[in-house]
Amino acid sequence: METSISPPGTSKQSAVRKPSPGSSLKDLCLVSKQGSIAEVESALALLKKSGGNIDGRNAFGLSALHLATWRNHLPIVRRLLDAGADPDARDGESGWSSLHRALHFGHLCIAGVLLQFGASLALEDTKGRTPVDLISCPVSQANGDFPDAVATEVFSWGSGTNYQLGTGNAHIQKLPCKVEALHGSYIKTVAASKFHSVAVSSNGELYTWGFGRGGRLGHPDIHSGQTTAVITPRQVTVGLGRKRVNAVAAAKHHTVIATELGELFTWGSNREGQLGYPSVDTQPTPRRVGSLKQRIISVAAANKHSAAVADTGEVFTWGCNKEGQLGYGTSNSASNCIPRMVEYLKGKVLRGVSAAKYHTIVLGADGEVFTWGHRLVTPRRVVVARCLKKGGNTNLKFHRMERLQVISVAAGTTHNTALTADGALFYWVSSDPDLKCQQIFSMCGRNIVNISAGKYWTAVATSTGDVFMWDAKKRKDETPIFTRVHGVKRATFVCVGETHMLVLSSIYHPEYPPKPKSQGLKSMLEWNGGTEELGEDILFDDVQPNSGLSGSSGEMSKGVPSLKSLCEKVAVEYLLEPKNSIQLLEIADSLEAKELKKHCEYPAGFSYSQPRLHFHSGSFFNYECFF
């Protein structure tokens, strides 16, 4: 039994004391928090004998059911409910019911039991939030006023020196924290830089926050000196009217956006001509780049230069060209304030662009990657090729697809990354004149769906909603080693600034297309044939095969899933193993969870006519481990 600090007066009393309603309630709260089911039974008997109230509160305003729900102990929760505990009883601090608490912590099985006992989904806490508002697990897709609007949460961490975190914290935040001001805004994309952050909602609203002197935030009162920072997200209204923002890029001193109609707007510092228009040193509010008539679909911004891709496939650059980062075929120290097409790539159909301090990268519609800068004044193709290694007498082929199709690129000051259609990750050193591109083998099997690169950090989001990060400052010349960022779930988009990170999480985690069969078990077996040169441990650490649930025809695959069906789905995907299938079978039977029951019977290898295990004192499964 784990050791914990108990509230004053909650310690076990002497056996010789006379029972009283107050002391017996304290005993029930204590064992609900850290005891066994047998101890709960004893405490309930004592409470009944003394005439106490099962819904009574301890010194912190919490009932026994609140504590058992927080603990994620299913048998104790069910026993308390059977004994008459009120599932809608609210705590004394925030007004949370047990269902509020279960959904906030992601205890879906507990939430299912509470709903069976009549817990209300409409009950509001002191801030007017229902239990569904506090969901921290994939439960439902919440649509806004626009077809692509999905309920999202924005998390930030890192340095808050310039209030770029959006949480009001001006210090270093070591763990991801939710940006509460954006709750309910249906954010679809975010951008981060050294001094500020930007977010765009599904209906095209633009929000900025951070240090605003110099005009980078787009709020006129910041530029006028009334204040120097916006500590929480604030909508940009001046200069845009009713225009809907479609793409955004944030740099150290300026911001670039493209509207839904393809219009280009910039604001902030223009000392190097990075705003795209002359005769202005600083622009405090969004201003259209009138010289660019093409419809813009993608934008990028770096310290002193900017870039944009038109729907015709052409790429335009402007700003500082000291390192050849504009791709004009020459380098000079003069400002180039008027957007100009990169002639070398004329005839290529480009679809994406990314920029860092001294260079620019573009992605073609055919998956080709080109880069320039770091004294390379004309675009040069980056070869993202199959990696053929030789181990003994066996050729080891890492990719079974006919061709590597790059679908995303990210430019970083130190390193650049490229993501292929099959979820493989590649990188090369930004200043390497040979542009030697290598695969990051440690991320094989992760099925990456989004990438971002900053000054030193590189971050990726996987199809399972996990975020991994690599800090190149600590390992500048070593093989990239990614570590998982704890505290983030259901991530769909990541953005790395210079000293902080932003992550976009969806309440409903989207189903990504399954990986090709050629990359399944067969390709894994091929890896084992000759990997002495690469090291066997680095290739498949923590790699888990994809679940086959996405193709099932049951309740879980039809429309917006119910809470019960998602409880079953999460349990099957993350919990079910042959060694615990009998325990899960017992739970599935008690909850009438048909889908979970069906999947439990297969690994168990028996029918329901056989004897089943039952819960006993102190025997329970900790569901919190997989959330």
C-alpha positions as CSV (number, residue, x, y, z in Angstrom):
1,M,0.0,0.0,0.0
2,E,1.4,3.4,-1.0
3,T,2.3,6.0,1.6
4,S,0.5,9.2,1.4
5,I,0.0,12.3,3.5
6,S,-3.5,12.3,5.0
7,P,-5.5,15.3,6.0
8,P,-5.6,16.1,9.7
9,G,-8.0,13.8,11.5
10,T,-8.1,11.2,8.8
11,S,-5.7,8.7,10.5
12,K,-7.0,5.4,11.8
13,Q,-8.5,5.7,15.3
14,S,-7.9,3.4,18.1
15,A,-10.0,0.2,18.2
16,V,-11.3,1.0,21.7
17,R,-12.8,4.4,20.8
18,K,-16.6,4.8,20.8
19,P,-17.9,4.9,17.2
20,S,-19.3,8.3,16.1
21,P,-20.6,9.5,12.7
22,G,-17.7,11.9,12.2
23,S,-14.9,9.4,13.0
24,S,-16.5,6.6,10.9
25,L,-16.8,9.0,8.0
26,K,-13.1,9.8,8.2
27,D,-12.3,6.1,8.3
28,L,-14.4,5.6,5.1
29,C,-12.7,8.5,3.3
30,L,-9.3,7.2,4.3
31,V,-9.8,3.6,3.1
32,S,-11.5,4.8,-0.1
33,K,-8.4,6.8,-0.8
34,Q,-5.8,4.1,0.0
35,G,-7.4,1.0,1.4
36,S,-8.7,-2.3,0.1
37,I,-12.3,-3.3,-0.7
38,A,-12.4,-5.4,2.5
39,E,-11.5,-2.3,4.5
40,V,-14.2,-0.3,2.7
41,E,-16.7,-3.0,3.7
42,S,-15.7,-2.6,7.4
43,A,-15.8,1.2,7.2
44,L,-19.3,1.1,5.6
45,A,-20.5,-1.2,8.4
46,L,-19.1,1.1,11.0
47,L,-20.7,4.1,9.3
48,K,-24.1,2.4,9.3
49,K,-23.8,1.5,12.9
50,S,-23.0,5.1,13.9
51,G,-25.7,6.5,11.7
52,G,-23.3,8.5,9.5
53,N,-23.9,9.9,6.0
54,I,-22.1,8.1,3.2
55,D,-22.0,11.4,1.2
56,G,-20.4,13.3,4.1
57,R,-17.2,15.3,3.3
58,N,-13.8,15.3,4.8
59,A,-11.8,18.3,5.8
60,F,-11.1,19.1,2.1
61,G,-14.7,18.9,1.0
62,L,-14.4,15.5,-0.6
63,S,-16.6,12.5,-0.2
64,A,-15.5,8.9,-0.2
65,L,-16.8,8.5,-3.7
66,H,-14.8,11.5,-4.9
67,L,-11.6,9.9,-3.5
68,A,-12.3,6.5,-5.0
69,T,-13.0,8.0,-8.4
70,W,-9.8,10.0,-8.2
71,R,-8.0,6.8,-7.3
72,N,-9.5,5.0,-10.2
73,H,-10.5,2.0,-8.1
74,L,-13.5,0.4,-9.9
75,P,-14.5,-2.1,-7.2
76,I,-14.6,0.5,-4.5
77,V,-16.5,2.9,-6.7
78,R,-19.1,0.3,-7.5
79,R,-19.4,-0.8,-3.8
80,L,-19.9,2.8,-2.6
81,L,-22.6,3.3,-5.3
82,D,-24.3,0.1,-4.3
83,A,-24.3,1.4,-0.7
84,G,-26.2,4.5,-1.8
85,A,-23.5,7.1,-2.5
86,D,-24.8,9.9,-4.6
87,P,-23.0,10.1,-8.0
88,D,-24.0,13.8,-8.4
89,A,-22.7,14.9,-5.0
90,R,-20.4,17.8,-5.6
91,D,-17.1,18.7,-3.7
92,G,-16.8,21.8,-1.6
93,E,-14.0,23.5,-3.6
94,S,-14.8,23.4,-7.3
95,G,-18.3,22.0,-7.3
96,W,-17.1,18.9,-9.2
97,S,-19.2,15.7,-9.1
98,S,-17.6,12.3,-9.3
99,L,-18.3,12.3,-13.1
100,H,-16.5,15.6,-13.5
101,R,-13.5,14.0,-11.8
102,A,-13.6,10.8,-13.7
103,L,-13.7,12.5,-17.1
104,H,-11.0,15.0,-16.2
105,F,-8.5,12.3,-15.2
106,G,-9.5,10.1,-18.1
107,H,-11.0,7.3,-16.0
108,L,-13.5,6.1,-18.6
109,C,-14.4,2.8,-17.0
110,I,-15.3,4.7,-13.8
111,A,-17.3,7.2,-15.8
112,G,-19.2,4.3,-17.4
113,V,-20.2,2.9,-14.0
114,L,-21.2,6.4,-12.7
115,L,-23.5,6.8,-15.7
116,Q,-25.0,3.4,-15.0
117,F,-26.0,4.7,-11.6
118,G,-27.6,7.9,-13.0
119,A,-24.8,10.4,-12.9
120,S,-25.8,13.6,-14.6
121,L,-24.0,14.9,-17.7
122,A,-25.7,18.3,-17.3
123,L,-24.5,19.1,-13.8
124,E,-22.3,22.2,-13.8
125,D,-19.4,23.1,-11.5
126,T,-18.7,26.5,-10.0
127,K,-17.4,27.8,-13.3
128,G,-20.4,26.5,-15.3
129,R,-18.6,23.5,-16.8
130,T,-20.3,20.2,-17.3
131,P,-18.4,16.9,-17.0
132,V,-18.0,16.7,-20.8
133,D,-16.2,20.0,-20.7
134,L,-13.5,18.4,-18.6
135,I,-12.9,15.4,-20.8
136,S,-9.2,14.5,-21.1
137,C,-9.6,11.3,-23.1
138,P,-11.0,10.7,-26.6
139,V,-14.8,10.6,-26.2
140,S,-16.5,12.6,-28.9
141,Q,-15.9,14.8,-31.9
142,A,-17.4,18.2,-31.1
143,N,-18.2,20.2,-34.2
144,G,-18.4,23.9,-34.3
145,D,-20.0,26.1,-36.9
146,F,-17.7,25.0,-39.6
147,P,-17.3,21.5,-41.2
148,D,-13.7,21.1,-40.2
149,A,-14.2,22.5,-36.6
150,V,-13.0,20.0,-34.0
151,A,-13.0,20.7,-30.3
152,T,-9.3,21.2,-29.4
153,E,-7.1,22.1,-26.5
154,V,-3.8,24.0,-26.7
155,F,-0.9,23.1,-24.4
156,S,2.3,25.1,-23.9
157,W,5.5,24.6,-21.9
158,G,9.1,26.0,-21.8
159,S,10.2,29.5,-21.0
160,G,7.5,32.1,-20.2
161,T,9.8,35.0,-19.9
162,N,8.0,36.9,-22.6
163,Y,4.5,35.6,-21.7
164,Q,4.6,33.5,-24.9
165,L,3.1,30.5,-23.1
166,G,-0.4,32.1,-22.9
167,T,-1.0,30.8,-19.4
168,G,0.0,34.0,-17.6
169,N,3.2,32.3,-16.3
170,A,6.3,34.4,-16.8
171,H,8.7,31.6,-15.6
172,I,9.9,28.3,-16.9
173,Q,7.1,25.8,-17.2
174,K,8.5,22.3,-17.1
175,L,5.3,20.4,-17.8
176,P,2.6,21.0,-20.5
177,C,-0.1,23.3,-19.3
178,K,-3.5,24.0,-20.9
179,V,-4.0,27.5,-22.4
180,E,-7.4,28.1,-20.8
181,A,-8.1,31.3,-22.7
182,L,-8.5,29.3,-25.9
183,H,-11.0,26.8,-24.5
184,G,-14.0,26.5,-26.9
185,S,-12.2,28.4,-29.7
186,Y,-11.8,25.3,-32.0
187,I,-8.1,26.1,-32.8
188,K,-6.9,24.4,-35.9
189,T,-3.2,25.6,-36.1
190,V,-0.6,27.3,-34.0
191,A,2.7,29.0,-34.5
192,A,5.5,29.9,-32.0
193,S,8.6,32.1,-32.0
194,K,11.0,33.5,-29.5
195,F,8.8,36.4,-28.2
196,H,5.2,35.4,-29.1
197,S,2.7,32.8,-30.1
198,V,-0.1,32.7,-32.6
199,A,-3.3,30.6,-33.0
200,V,-5.9,30.3,-35.7
201,S,-9.4,28.9,-35.1
202,S,-11.5,26.9,-37.6
203,N,-13.5,29.9,-38.5
204,G,-10.4,31.9,-39.3
205,E,-10.1,34.0,-36.1
206,L,-6.5,35.0,-35.2
207,Y,-5.2,35.1,-31.7
208,T,-1.7,36.3,-30.5
209,W,0.0,36.7,-27.2
210,G,3.5,37.4,-25.8
211,F,5.9,40.3,-25.9
212,G,4.5,42.9,-28.3
213,R,6.9,45.8,-28.5
214,G,7.8,46.2,-32.2
215,G,4.3,45.3,-33.4
216,R,4.6,41.5,-33.8
217,L,1.3,40.9,-32.1
218,G,-0.8,43.1,-34.3
219,H,-2.5,45.0,-31.5
220,P,-2.2,48.8,-31.9
221,D,-2.4,49.6,-28.2
222,I,0.8,47.5,-27.6
223,H,2.7,49.4,-30.2
224,S,1.6,52.8,-28.8
225,G,3.2,52.0,-25.4
226,Q,0.2,51.5,-23.2
227,T,1.5,48.1,-22.4
228,T,4.3,45.8,-23.6
229,A,2.8,42.4,-23.4
230,V,-0.3,40.3,-23.8
231,I,-0.2,37.5,-21.2
232,T,-3.1,35.4,-22.5
233,P,-4.4,34.9,-26.1
234,R,-6.2,37.9,-27.6
235,Q,-8.0,38.2,-30.9
236,V,-6.5,40.3,-33.6
237,T,-9.3,42.5,-35.1
238,V,-7.7,45.6,-36.5
239,G,-6.6,45.4,-40.1
240,L,-8.2,42.1,-41.0
241,G,-11.9,43.0,-40.8
242,R,-13.9,39.9,-41.4
243,K,-11.2,38.1,-43.4
244,R,-10.6,34.5,-42.3
245,V,-7.0,33.4,-41.7
246,N,-5.9,30.1,-43.4
247,A,-2.2,29.9,-42.8
248,V,0.2,31.5,-40.3
249,A,3.9,31.8,-39.6
250,A,5.6,33.5,-36.6
251,A,9.2,34.8,-36.6
252,K,11.3,36.6,-34.0
253,H,10.2,40.1,-34.9
254,H,7.2,39.7,-37.3
255,T,4.2,37.7,-38.3
256,V,2.9,36.5,-41.7
257,I,-0.6,35.2,-42.5
258,A,-2.5,34.1,-45.6
259,T,-6.3,34.5,-45.7
260,E,-8.9,32.1,-47.0
261,L,-8.9,34.0,-50.3
262,G,-5.1,33.9,-50.6
263,E,-4.3,37.4,-49.6
264,L,-1.0,37.9,-47.8
265,F,-0.8,40.1,-44.6
266,T,2.3,40.9,-42.5
267,W,3.1,43.1,-39.5
268,G,5.9,43.7,-37.0
269,S,9.5,44.8,-37.7
270,N,10.5,45.6,-41.3
271,R,14.2,46.6,-40.8
272,E,15.3,43.9,-43.3
273,G,12.3,44.3,-45.6
274,Q,10.8,41.0,-44.3
275,L,7.2,42.5,-44.3
276,G,7.2,42.7,-48.1
277,Y,6.6,46.5,-48.5
278,P,9.0,49.5,-48.4
279,S,9.1,52.8,-46.4
280,V,7.9,51.3,-43.1
281,D,10.2,50.5,-40.3
282,T,7.5,49.0,-38.0
283,Q,4.0,47.9,-38.8
284,P,1.8,47.5,-35.7
285,T,-1.3,46.0,-37.3
286,P,-1.9,43.5,-40.2
287,R,-1.2,45.1,-43.6
288,R,-1.7,43.5,-47.0
289,V,1.3,42.9,-49.2
290,G,-0.1,44.6,-52.3
291,S,2.6,43.7,-54.7
292,L,1.8,40.0,-54.4
293,K,-1.3,39.3,-56.5
294,Q,-1.2,35.5,-56.6
295,R,-3.3,33.4,-54.3
296,I,-1.1,32.3,-51.4
297,I,-1.6,28.9,-49.9
298,S,1.5,28.5,-47.6
299,V,3.7,30.9,-45.7
300,A,7.0,30.8,-43.7
301,A,8.8,33.4,-41.6
302,A,12.4,33.5,-40.2
303,N,14.3,36.1,-38.3
304,K,14.9,38.4,-41.2
305,H,13.2,37.0,-44.3
306,S,9.8,35.6,-45.3
307,A,8.5,33.2,-48.0
308,A,5.2,32.2,-49.6
309,V,3.9,29.6,-52.0
310,A,1.1,30.5,-54.5
311,D,-1.6,28.1,-55.7
312,T,0.1,28.1,-59.1
313,G,3.1,26.3,-57.5
314,E,5.5,29.3,-57.5
315,V,7.6,30.3,-54.4
316,F,8.2,33.9,-53.5
317,T,10.8,35.2,-51.0
318,W,11.8,38.6,-49.6
319,G,13.8,40.2,-46.8
320,C,17.5,39.7,-45.9
321,N,19.7,37.7,-48.4
322,K,23.0,37.9,-46.6
323,E,23.3,34.1,-46.5
324,G,21.6,33.5,-49.9
325,Q,18.4,32.5,-48.0
326,L,16.2,34.1,-50.7
327,G,17.4,31.8,-53.5
328,Y,18.0,34.5,-56.1
329,G,21.4,33.1,-57.2
330,T,23.3,35.8,-55.3
331,S,23.8,36.9,-51.7
332,N,23.9,40.6,-50.6
333,S,23.5,42.6,-47.5
334,A,20.8,44.9,-48.9
335,S,17.2,44.5,-48.1
336,N,14.9,43.0,-50.7
337,C,11.5,44.3,-49.5
338,I,9.4,43.3,-52.6
339,P,8.4,39.7,-53.0
340,R,10.2,38.0,-55.9
341,M,9.8,34.6,-57.4
342,V,12.6,32.1,-57.1
343,E,13.4,31.7,-60.8
344,Y,15.5,28.6,-60.4
345,L,12.4,26.6,-59.5
346,K,10.3,27.9,-62.3
347,G,8.3,25.1,-63.7
348,K,8.2,23.2,-60.5
349,V,4.9,22.8,-58.7
350,L,5.5,23.6,-55.0
351,R,3.0,23.1,-52.2
352,G,4.8,23.9,-48.9
353,V,7.6,26.1,-47.5
354,S,9.5,26.4,-44.2
355,A,12.2,28.8,-43.2
356,A,14.9,29.2,-40.5
357,K,17.4,31.9,-39.7
358,Y,19.7,31.4,-42.6
359,H,17.9,29.1,-45.1
360,T,14.6,28.1,-46.7
361,I,13.1,24.7,-47.7
362,V,10.3,24.1,-50.1
363,L,8.3,20.9,-50.8
364,G,7.1,20.0,-54.3
365,A,3.7,18.4,-55.1
366,D,5.7,15.3,-56.3
367,G,7.5,15.0,-52.9
368,E,10.8,16.6,-54.0
369,V,12.6,18.8,-51.5
370,F,14.7,21.8,-52.3
371,T,16.7,24.1,-50.0
372,W,19.0,27.1,-50.2
373,G,20.8,29.4,-47.8
374,H,23.9,29.0,-45.6
375,R,25.9,30.5,-48.6
376,L,24.2,28.2,-51.0
377,V,22.6,30.9,-53.2
378,T,20.6,28.7,-55.6
379,P,18.1,25.9,-54.7
380,R,19.5,22.5,-54.5
381,R,17.6,19.2,-54.2
382,V,17.7,17.2,-51.0
383,V,17.9,13.5,-51.7
384,V,15.6,11.7,-49.3
385,A,16.4,8.2,-50.5
386,R,15.9,4.6,-49.5
387,C,18.5,3.6,-46.9
388,L,20.2,0.4,-47.9
389,K,22.6,-1.0,-45.4
390,K,24.6,-4.1,-45.5
391,G,24.7,-6.5,-42.6
392,G,26.8,-9.5,-43.3
393,N,25.8,-10.9,-46.7
394,T,22.2,-9.6,-46.4
395,N,21.0,-6.4,-48.0
396,L,18.7,-4.6,-45.5
397,K,15.9,-2.6,-47.1
398,F,14.2,-0.2,-44.7
399,H,11.4,0.9,-47.1
400,R,9.2,-1.4,-49.1
401,M,7.4,1.4,-51.0
402,E,8.3,2.0,-54.6
403,R,9.2,5.5,-53.8
404,L,9.7,7.8,-50.8
405,Q,7.1,10.4,-50.9
406,V,7.9,13.4,-48.7
407,I,4.8,15.0,-47.3
408,S,6.2,17.6,-44.8
409,V,9.4,19.5,-44.1
410,A,10.5,21.6,-41.1
411,A,13.4,24.0,-41.2
412,G,15.4,24.4,-37.9
413,T,18.4,26.6,-37.1
414,T,20.5,23.5,-36.3
415,H,18.7,20.7,-38.1
416,N,16.0,20.1,-40.7
417,T,13.5,17.3,-40.8
418,A,11.4,15.6,-43.5
419,L,8.4,13.3,-43.1
420,T,7.5,10.7,-45.6
421,A,4.1,9.3,-46.4
422,D,4.8,6.0,-44.6
423,G,5.6,7.9,-41.4
424,A,9.4,7.7,-41.5
425,L,11.5,10.6,-40.3
426,F,14.7,12.0,-41.9
427,Y,17.0,14.8,-40.9
428,W,20.1,16.7,-42.1
429,V,22.3,19.4,-40.6
430,S,21.1,22.8,-41.7
431,S,24.7,24.1,-42.5
432,D,25.9,20.9,-44.2
433,P,26.9,21.8,-47.7
434,D,26.5,18.2,-48.8
435,L,22.9,18.0,-47.5
436,K,23.5,14.5,-46.2
437,C,20.0,13.2,-45.3
438,Q,19.7,10.3,-42.8
439,Q,16.8,8.4,-41.4
440,I,16.1,8.5,-37.6
441,F,15.9,4.8,-36.9
442,S,14.8,5.2,-33.3
443,M,11.4,6.5,-34.6
444,C,10.7,3.6,-36.9
445,G,7.2,2.2,-36.3
446,R,5.9,5.3,-34.6
447,N,3.8,6.4,-37.6
448,I,4.6,10.1,-37.3
449,V,1.9,12.5,-38.6
450,N,3.3,16.0,-37.8
451,I,6.8,17.6,-37.4
452,S,8.2,20.9,-36.3
453,A,11.7,22.3,-35.8
454,G,13.0,25.3,-33.9
455,K,16.4,26.7,-32.9
456,Y,17.6,23.5,-31.2
457,W,14.4,21.5,-30.6
458,T,12.7,19.1,-33.0
459,A,9.3,17.7,-32.1
460,V,6.9,15.2,-33.7
461,A,3.4,14.0,-33.1
462,T,2.4,10.4,-33.8
463,S,-0.8,8.8,-34.9
464,T,-1.5,7.7,-31.4
465,G,-1.4,11.3,-30.2
466,D,2.0,11.1,-28.4
467,V,4.6,13.8,-28.7
468,F,8.4,13.1,-28.9
469,M,11.1,15.7,-28.7
470,W,14.8,15.9,-29.5
471,D,17.1,18.6,-28.0
472,A,20.0,19.1,-30.4
473,K,21.7,21.7,-28.1
474,K,22.6,18.9,-25.7
475,R,23.5,16.4,-28.4
476,K,24.6,18.6,-31.3
477,D,26.8,16.1,-33.0
478,E,25.2,12.9,-31.9
479,T,22.6,10.6,-33.4
480,P,19.1,12.1,-32.7
481,I,17.5,10.6,-29.6
482,F,13.8,11.4,-29.1
483,T,12.1,11.3,-25.7
484,R,8.4,11.2,-25.1
485,V,6.8,14.3,-23.6
486,H,4.7,13.2,-20.7
487,G,1.4,15.0,-19.9
488,V,0.3,15.4,-23.5
489,K,-2.4,13.2,-25.1
490,R,-4.3,13.2,-28.4
491,A,-1.8,15.5,-30.0
492,T,-2.4,16.3,-33.7
493,F,-0.1,19.3,-34.2
494,V,3.1,20.5,-32.7
495,C,5.0,23.8,-33.1
496,V,8.5,24.5,-31.7
497,G,9.6,28.1,-30.8
498,E,13.0,29.1,-29.7
499,T,12.4,28.5,-26.0
500,H,8.9,27.1,-25.8
501,M,6.6,24.6,-27.5
502,L,2.9,24.5,-28.4
503,V,0.8,21.4,-28.9
504,L,-2.7,21.1,-30.3
505,S,-4.8,18.3,-28.9
506,S,-8.2,17.2,-30.1
507,I,-10.9,16.0,-27.8
508,Y,-11.7,13.4,-30.5
509,H,-8.4,11.9,-31.8
510,P,-8.7,11.4,-35.6
511,E,-8.2,8.0,-37.1
512,Y,-5.2,8.1,-39.3
513,P,-4.9,5.8,-42.3
514,P,-3.4,2.4,-41.3
515,K,0.2,1.7,-42.4
516,P,0.7,-0.5,-45.5
517,K,0.8,-4.2,-44.8
518,S,4.3,-4.3,-46.2
519,Q,5.5,-2.4,-43.1
520,G,3.8,-4.8,-40.6
521,L,5.2,-8.0,-39.1
522,K,6.9,-9.1,-42.3
523,S,9.1,-6.0,-42.6
524,M,9.9,-6.2,-38.8
525,L,11.1,-9.7,-39.3
526,E,13.3,-8.5,-42.2
527,W,15.0,-6.0,-39.8
528,N,16.1,-8.8,-37.6
529,G,18.2,-10.4,-40.3
530,G,21.3,-8.2,-40.3
531,T,21.3,-5.3,-38.0
532,E,24.6,-5.6,-36.3
533,E,25.8,-2.5,-37.9
534,L,22.9,-0.4,-36.6
535,G,22.3,-2.0,-33.2
536,E,19.3,-4.1,-32.6
537,D,18.0,-2.2,-29.6
538,I,17.5,1.1,-31.2
539,L,15.2,-0.1,-34.0
540,F,12.2,-1.4,-32.2
541,D,12.2,-0.2,-28.7
542,D,8.7,0.4,-27.5
543,V,7.2,-0.3,-30.9
544,Q,3.7,-1.7,-30.7
545,P,1.7,-3.2,-33.6
546,N,-1.3,-1.3,-34.7
547,S,-4.6,-2.4,-33.4
548,G,-7.1,-4.0,-35.9
549,L,-10.0,-2.2,-34.2
550,S,-10.3,0.5,-36.8
551,G,-11.8,-2.0,-39.3
552,S,-14.4,-3.5,-36.9
553,S,-18.0,-3.3,-37.8
554,G,-19.4,-2.9,-34.3
555,E,-20.8,0.0,-32.5
556,M,-17.4,1.7,-32.3
557,S,-17.1,2.3,-36.0
558,K,-20.5,3.9,-36.6
559,G,-20.8,7.7,-36.4
560,V,-19.8,9.6,-33.3
561,P,-19.0,6.9,-30.7
562,S,-20.7,6.7,-27.3
563,L,-18.8,7.0,-24.1
564,K,-19.4,3.2,-23.5
565,S,-18.0,2.2,-26.9
566,L,-14.9,4.3,-26.4
567,C,-14.4,2.8,-23.0
568,E,-14.3,-0.5,-24.7
569,K,-12.1,0.7,-27.5
570,V,-9.5,2.2,-25.2
571,A,-9.4,-0.9,-23.1
572,V,-8.9,-3.2,-26.1
573,E,-6.2,-1.0,-27.7
574,Y,-4.1,-0.2,-24.7
575,L,-5.0,-2.7,-22.0
576,L,-6.0,-6.1,-23.3
577,E,-3.3,-8.8,-23.1
578,P,-3.6,-12.5,-22.7
579,K,-2.4,-12.3,-19.1
580,N,-5.2,-10.0,-18.0
581,S,-7.9,-11.0,-20.4
582,I,-9.8,-12.9,-17.8
583,Q,-9.9,-9.9,-15.5
584,L,-11.1,-7.7,-18.3
585,L,-13.7,-10.3,-19.2
586,E,-15.1,-10.1,-15.7
587,I,-15.4,-6.3,-16.1
588,A,-16.9,-6.6,-19.6
589,D,-19.5,-9.0,-18.3
590,S,-20.5,-6.7,-15.3
591,L,-20.7,-3.7,-17.6
592,E,-22.4,-5.5,-20.5
593,A,-19.6,-4.3,-22.8
594,K,-20.2,-6.6,-25.7
595,E,-17.3,-5.4,-27.9
596,L,-14.8,-5.7,-25.0
597,K,-16.2,-9.1,-24.1
598,K,-15.8,-10.3,-27.7
599,H,-12.1,-9.3,-27.8
600,C,-11.4,-10.7,-24.4
601,E,-12.6,-14.2,-25.3
602,Y,-10.1,-14.6,-28.1
603,P,-6.9,-14.1,-26.2
604,A,-8.3,-15.9,-23.2
605,G,-9.0,-19.0,-25.4
606,F,-12.1,-20.2,-23.5
607,S,-15.8,-19.9,-23.6
608,Y,-18.1,-18.4,-21.0
609,S,-19.1,-21.8,-19.8
610,Q,-15.8,-22.0,-18.0
611,P,-15.3,-20.6,-14.5
612,R,-14.3,-16.9,-14.2
613,L,-12.2,-15.0,-11.8
614,H,-13.9,-12.6,-9.4
615,F,-12.5,-9.5,-7.6
616,H,-11.3,-10.1,-4.1
617,S,-9.9,-7.9,-1.4
618,G,-7.1,-5.7,-2.7
619,S,-7.2,-7.2,-6.2
620,F,-7.9,-4.6,-8.9
621,F,-6.5,-3.4,-12.2
622,N,-5.1,0.1,-12.4
623,Y,-6.7,1.6,-15.5
624,E,-4.9,4.9,-15.2
625,C,-1.7,3.3,-16.5
626,F,-2.7,3.6,-20.2
627,F,-4.0,7.1,-20.3
